[in-house]
């Protein structure tokens, strides 16, 4: 039985999700009903978010949104309300929203994104950093443990090309909801607010700068405004770990919106011996994901020399590397193995084999 989680208040906090209205849609689609018949309707989170966005900069009305139409929607609404109030339960609220994404149930978390952005850009809000850290969670799916050149930093769906009833190869969430719809809704909200999020790249808090880059990397950027801000910011950035984040974000957004000069730019970054090791490694990983060329020997030497255990542990603070990790293998080392040494055994496979 799929259950929902609550924080605060009384009761056992567990309800049967199958009583939620949208379950019928999910069940029908899984049973073969045409997804297109629900496109644009009240159970399409993309349509609901699109209706919120025009008012979101003024502060959307939390109670005017049909949270109950989506799996765990009421929990997401309560979490947003708690964050807005700025009370002590803010940490619990972000755990609820982050947990929905971790549990592969992103629809309600995507619905929360337009409400989280105003908190994230408010320099006086006590939970601004927490709101920023979770707002891009629903904008990515099927990326945990992924570290190959073929799939790392990859956006699987592009709303400019995909049909309205498509959810690509994201498949279905654990609730049966089309995962691609949740991802598209979250990315649309971040794209709409990208101009408000861009100044966070210059925030005084390095963690905010990293999380802003992570969020902006999911936005649509056909005019390369965000990519330009990321590359310009990396040139002025004094913190090596933040610079690494900006390089990974540049590679991610370039993978979604190809720009050939970015490949040469990243090569310059990992070839620069005066550059910090973290930034060189991020540039090398980004370069590998933007091309199918064989890895040059100098790149191999750079990565094999710089990607030691200590640096891999330090770079786990970057959300890209944290997501790429698996079975006790830090994300950087997993990327090195998958991208440059695929012949080496996978610790995760070895772990599962040992259990059976």
C-alpha positions in Angstrom: 0.0 0.0 0.0 1.3 3.4 -0.9 1.0 5.7 2.1 1.6 9.4 2.7 3.8 11.1 5.3 2.9 14.0 7.4 4.9 16.2 9.8 3.6 17.9 13.0 0.1 17.6 14.3 -1.6 14.6 15.8 -2.7 11.2 14.5 -0.7 8.5 13.0 0.0 10.6 9.8 -0.6 7.7 7.4 -3.4 7.6 4.8 -4.1 5.3 1.9 -3.0 7.2 -1.3 -5.5 5.1 -3.3 -8.3 7.3 -2.1 -6.8 10.4 -3.8 -8.8 11.5 -6.9 -6.0 11.2 -9.4 -5.5 7.5 -8.7 -8.2 6.7 -11.2 -6.3 8.5 -13.9 -3.0 6.7 -13.0 -4.8 3.4 -12.9 -6.5 3.9 -16.3 -3.3 5.0 -18.0 -1.3 2.1 -16.6 -4.1 -0.1 -17.9 -3.8 1.3 -21.4 -5.9 4.5 -21.5 -4.6 7.2 -23.8 -2.6 9.7 -21.7 -3.6 12.4 -24.2 -7.1 12.3 -22.9 -5.9 13.7 -19.6 -3.5 16.3 -21.1 -4.3 19.8 -20.1 -6.9 18.8 -17.6 -7.1 19.1 -13.8 -4.9 16.1 -13.2 -2.1 17.4 -15.6 0.4 19.1 -13.2 1.9 20.9 -16.2 -1.4 22.7 -16.8 -2.0 23.5 -13.2 1.5 24.9 -12.8 1.0 27.0 -16.0 -2.1 28.4 -14.4 -0.2 29.4 -11.2 2.9 31.0 -12.9 1.3 34.3 -14.0 0.5 35.1 -10.3 3.5 33.4 -8.8 5.7 36.5 -8.7 3.1 38.3 -6.6 2.8 35.3 -4.3 0.3 32.7 -5.5 -2.7 31.7 -3.4 -1.8 28.5 -1.7 -5.4 27.4 -1.1 -6.5 28.1 -4.7 -4.4 25.2 -6.0 -6.0 21.7 -6.4 -3.3 20.0 -4.3 -5.7 17.1 -3.7 -5.6 16.2 -7.4 -2.1 14.9 -7.0 -0.4 12.1 -5.1 0.6 13.4 -1.6 -0.6 16.9 -2.6 -1.9 17.8 0.8 1.4 16.9 2.4 3.2 19.1 -0.1 0.8 22.0 0.5 1.3 21.7 4.3 5.1 21.7 3.8 4.9 24.8 1.7 2.7 26.5 4.2 5.2 25.6 7.0 8.1 27.0 5.0 6.2 30.2 4.2 5.4 30.7 7.9 9.2 30.6 8.7 8.7 28.5 11.9 10.8 25.8 13.4 9.1 23.1 11.3 10.8 24.4 8.2 13.4 21.7 8.2 10.7 19.0 8.5 8.9 20.6 5.6 11.9 20.4 3.3 12.4 16.8 4.2 8.8 16.1 3.2 9.3 17.7 -0.2 12.7 16.1 -0.7 11.3 12.8 0.4 8.6 12.9 -2.3 11.3 13.2 -5.0 13.5 10.6 -3.4 10.5 8.2 -3.3 9.8 8.9 -7.0 6.6 10.8 -6.4 7.3 14.2 -7.8 4.0 15.6 -9.0 3.0 17.5 -5.8 6.6 18.6 -5.3 6.5 20.0 -8.9 3.4 21.9 -7.9 5.3 23.4 -5.0 8.0 24.9 -7.1 6.2 28.2 -7.9 5.7 28.7 -4.2 9.3 27.9 -3.3 11.0 30.4 -5.6 9.7 33.5 -3.8 11.1 32.1 -0.6 14.4 31.2 -2.1 15.0 34.7 -3.5 14.0 36.5 -0.3 17.2 37.4 1.5 15.4 37.8 4.8 13.5 34.5 4.9 14.8 32.1 7.5 14.3 29.1 5.2 15.5 30.6 1.9 18.5 28.2 1.5 16.3 25.2 2.4 13.7 26.2 -0.2 16.3 26.7 -2.9 17.9 23.3 -2.1 14.7 21.4 -2.7 13.0 23.4 -5.5 14.9 21.7 -8.3 14.3 18.1 -7.0 11.2 17.5 -9.1 13.0 18.9 -12.2 15.2 15.8 -12.5 14.2 12.1 -12.6 16.0 8.8 -13.1 19.4 10.4 -12.3 20.4 8.9 -9.0 23.3 6.5 -9.4 23.7 7.6 -13.1 27.3 8.4 -14.0 27.8 7.3 -17.6 28.8 9.7 -20.4 25.5 8.7 -22.2 23.2 9.7 -19.3 25.0 12.0 -16.8 23.7 15.6 -17.0 21.1 14.4 -19.5 17.6 16.0 -19.8 15.4 13.3 -21.3 12.5 15.5 -22.3 12.2 18.7 -24.2 8.7 20.3 -24.2 9.5 22.1 -27.4 9.7 18.8 -29.3 7.6 16.4 -27.3 3.9 15.9 -27.9 1.5 17.0 -25.2 0.7 13.4 -24.3 4.3 12.3 -24.1 6.4 11.6 -21.0 9.4 10.2 -22.9 11.4 7.4 -21.2 10.9 8.8 -17.7 8.1 6.3 -17.3 5.8 6.4 -14.4 6.3 7.4 -10.8 5.7 4.9 -8.0 2.1 6.2 -7.8 1.5 5.6 -11.5 1.7 9.2 -12.4 3.6 10.1 -15.6 7.0 11.2 -14.4 7.7 13.3 -17.4 4.8 15.6 -16.7 6.1 16.3 -13.2 9.6 17.0 -14.6 8.2 19.3 -17.3 6.1 21.2 -14.8 9.0 21.8 -12.5 11.3 22.9 -15.3 8.7 25.3 -16.7 8.4 26.9 -13.3 12.1 27.3 -12.9 12.4 28.7 -16.5 9.7 31.3 -15.8 11.6 32.4 -12.6 15.1 32.1 -14.1 15.6 35.9 -14.2 14.8 36.0 -10.4 17.1 33.1 -9.6 20.1 34.4 -11.6 21.2 37.0 -9.0 21.6 34.1 -6.5 24.7 33.1 -8.5 26.4 36.1 -6.8 25.0 35.4 -3.3 27.4 35.8 -0.3 26.6 32.2 0.7 28.6 29.6 -1.4 25.9 26.9 -0.7 23.3 29.2 -2.2 25.4 29.8 -5.3 25.9 26.1 -5.8 22.1 25.3 -5.4 21.2 28.2 -7.6 23.4 26.8 -10.4 21.9 23.3 -9.8 18.4 24.7 -10.2 19.1 27.0 -13.2 20.8 24.1 -15.1 17.3 22.6 -15.5 15.8 25.6 -17.1 15.1 26.1 -20.8 17.8 28.4 -22.2 17.4 28.7 -26.0 19.0 32.1 -26.0 21.9 31.0 -23.8 21.3 33.7 -21.2 21.7 31.3 -18.3 24.7 29.6 -19.9 26.4 33.0 -20.3 25.7 33.9 -16.7 27.2 30.6 -15.5 30.4 31.0 -17.6 30.8 34.6 -16.6 30.3 33.8 -13.0 32.9 31.0 -13.1 35.5 33.5 -14.2 34.9 35.7 -11.2 34.1 33.0 -8.7 36.7 32.7 -5.9 35.5 29.4 -4.3 36.8 26.3 -6.1 33.9 24.2 -5.2 31.4 26.8 -6.4 33.4 27.1 -9.6 33.1 23.4 -10.1 29.3 23.7 -9.7 29.2 26.4 -12.3 31.1 24.3 -14.7 28.8 21.3 -14.2 25.8 23.5 -14.6 27.2 24.9 -17.8 27.7 21.4 -19.2 24.2 20.3 -18.2 22.5 23.3 -19.8 24.7 23.0 -22.8 23.7 19.4 -23.2 20.1 20.5 -23.3 20.9 23.4 -25.6 24.0 22.5 -27.7 26.6 25.2 -28.2 29.8 24.0 -29.8 32.1 26.7 -28.3 31.3 25.3 -24.8 33.2 22.1 -25.6 36.4 24.0 -26.3 35.8 26.2 -23.3 35.5 23.2 -21.0 38.6 21.7 -22.5 40.5 24.9 -21.7 39.3 24.6 -18.1 40.5 21.1 -17.4 43.8 21.7 -19.3 44.5 24.8 -17.1 47.1 23.6 -14.5 46.6 26.9 -12.6 42.9 26.0 -12.0 41.8 24.3 -8.8 41.5 20.5 -9.0 37.8 20.5 -8.3 37.1 22.8 -11.2 39.4 20.9 -13.5 37.6 17.6 -12.7 34.1 19.2 -13.1 35.2 20.5 -16.5 36.6 17.1 -17.6 33.4 15.4 -16.6 31.3 18.0 -18.4 33.4 17.7 -21.5 33.0 13.9 -21.6 29.2 14.3 -21.5 29.1 16.8 -24.4 30.9 14.7 -26.9 31.3 11.1 -28.0 35.0 11.5 -28.9 37.4 9.2 -27.2 38.8 10.7 -24.0 42.2 12.2 -24.7 45.2 10.8 -22.8 45.8 14.2 -21.1 42.2 14.2 -19.8 42.6 10.6 -18.5 45.8 11.5 -16.7 44.2 14.6 -15.2 41.2 12.8 -13.9 43.1 9.7 -12.7 45.6 11.9 -10.9 43.2 14.4 -9.3 40.2 12.2 -8.5 41.5 10.7 -5.2 39.4 9.5 -2.3 39.8 12.7 -0.3 38.7 15.0 -3.1 35.8 12.7 -4.0 34.5 12.9 -0.5 34.8 16.7 -0.6 33.0 17.0 -3.9 30.0 15.0 -2.5 28.8 18.4 -1.4 28.0 19.1 -5.0 24.4 17.9 -5.7 25.5 16.4 -9.1 28.1 14.2 -7.4 25.9 13.3 -4.5 23.2 12.1 -6.9 25.7 10.1 -9.0 27.1 8.1 -6.0 26.0 4.6 -5.2 26.9 1.6 -2.9 29.4 3.6 -1.0 31.1 4.8 -4.1 31.3 8.7 -4.2 29.9 10.4 -7.3 33.3 11.6 -8.6 34.8 8.1 -8.4 31.7 6.6 -10.0 31.9 9.1 -12.8 35.6 8.3 -13.3 34.9 4.6 -13.4 31.9 4.7 -15.7 33.3 7.3 -18.1 37.0 6.2 -18.3 37.3 2.7 -16.8 34.1 0.8 -17.7 36.0 -2.5 -17.5 36.3 -2.1 -13.7 33.7 -3.9 -11.6 30.7 -2.0 -10.3 30.6 -2.0 -6.5 26.8 -1.8 -6.5 26.5 -4.9 -8.7 29.0 -6.7 -6.5 27.0 -5.7 -3.4 23.8 -7.1 -4.8 25.5 -10.3 -6.0 26.8 -10.8 -2.5 23.3 -10.8 -1.1 22.0 -13.6 -3.2 
